[in-house]
Amino acid sequence: MVFQDDKVRVIAAENSHYALMPADLRKRMKSYSYRIETPRGFTGDTRPSDAVIRLARHADVLVLEVEDLGEAEKGASDLGQQNHWSPECSSALMEHMRQEHLDLRDVGEMATKAEVGSVILYHYNAVDPSSFVGGVRKYFCNCLAG
């Protein structure tokens, strides 16, 4: 628990967003997910994480970042060309995107395992936002609805 008063309780768990970072940097750089009870709940950037699933258990709302890996790959390629990156540098960025962020399936599966009521998506620049909703819906059993 990181905060509590008579109206709000905030619980944090370190997530797995920096899993690929060297151990010495992981000691200094942390990424956390938060559950905000008002009496409802939330989270942040991560890859699939059992800690986040436990933290979000039975929340009415789960806020998760999501990436379109196809768009991310185009963006990494564009950045690499603009900045004259080596192929290894561009490859490292894409490995970060694949290993330390969530795709549509990851979001749906985490939300289902956490048995949340609904999901809010952020951190994406979707060409077609409705495709993201449909993509998550394929993997998300909204167990609290209905």
N, C-alpha and C positions, 0 to 999 in steps of 0.2 A: 504494500500500500504506500502510495506517495503523497496522498492528500485525502483528508476527510473533514467535512463539517456537517452541520445539521441537514444540508440539502444535497451534497455531492460527495461521492467517494470515488477516488481515482486509484486504480491498480495498474501496475506496469509489469511487463515481462520482456526480457531481452529477446528479440527475434533473430532470424537468421539472414538478414539482409546482407551482411558483410562476410558471408561464409568463405568467399574466395580470397579475401584479403589476408596477407601474411600475418601470422600470429602476433608479432610484435606490434603491428598497427591495430589489430583487433583489441588489444589491451587498452588502447587510447580512444579508438573510435567505436561507438556503440550505436545500435539502432534499437529503439523500443517500440512496442505496441502498448496501447493503453485501453483499459476498460473504464469507461466513464459511467458510473451508475447514478442515475437521476430520478428514477430507478431504471434507466436504460443503459446501453453499452456501445463501444467502438474499437478501431485499430489503425496501423500504418504500413509503410513499405516493408515488404518481406518476401521471402520465397515461401513455399509451403512449409508450415511450421506447426508442430504439435503444441508448442507453448501458446501460440496464438489461438489455436482451436480451443484449448482448455480455457484460456482467458475469455474468449467470446461465448462460451457455453451458455445457451438459452437467452442470449441477448435479443432484444427486439430488433436492433439494427446493427449490422456489421459493415464497417466502412473499410474497403480494401482497394489498393491500387491494382491496376491491371494494364498489361502491355499487349499490343498487337506486335508479335515478334517479326512478322513480315515487314511492317512499317519501321520497326526498330532497326532491322537489318538494312533497309534502304537508308535510314538516317545515319547509321554508323558508316556505311559506305560513302555517303555524301560528305560527312565530317572528315573521314579519312582522306578523301580526295582534296577537299578544301584546305586541309591542314598538312598535307603531304605526310600522312602517317605511314608507318611501315605496315605490312600485312599483319604482323604480329600484334600491333597496337589495335588495329581494327578488330581483329579476332578476339582480343582480350575484352574489348567493350561488348561484343556480342555474347561472349561467354558470361559476362556479368549480367546482361539482360536475360539470358536463358536461365541462369542458375540462381539469381538473387532477386527476381521479380516474379510476378504471377501472370499466367495467361488465363484465358477464359475458363478452361477446365479446372485449373487450380482453384480459382475463386469459387466456382460452383461446388467443388468437392469439399473445400474447407468450410463453406457456409453450411453445407448439408451435415458434415460431421459435427459442427458446433451447434447444430439444431437452432439456428437463428430464424427470426421472423422475416427479415428482408436484408437486402444488400445494397449499399451505395458504392458505385464505382468512381474512382478518380485516378489521376496520374496518367491519363491516356489522351491521345490526340486522334481519336477515331475518325476515319473517313466517313463511316456510317455508324453513328452511336447505337442505332437500333440493332445492328448486327452484334454488338457487344452484349446487349440485354438478352437477345435470343441465344447467343453463344453460352452465356452463364446459365441461362434457364435450362439448357440441355442437361446440366450436371447438378443443378440445385433443386433439391426436394424441400420446398418451403413447409417444413413440418409444423410450424406454429400457426400457419394460416388455415382457416376453415375448420 
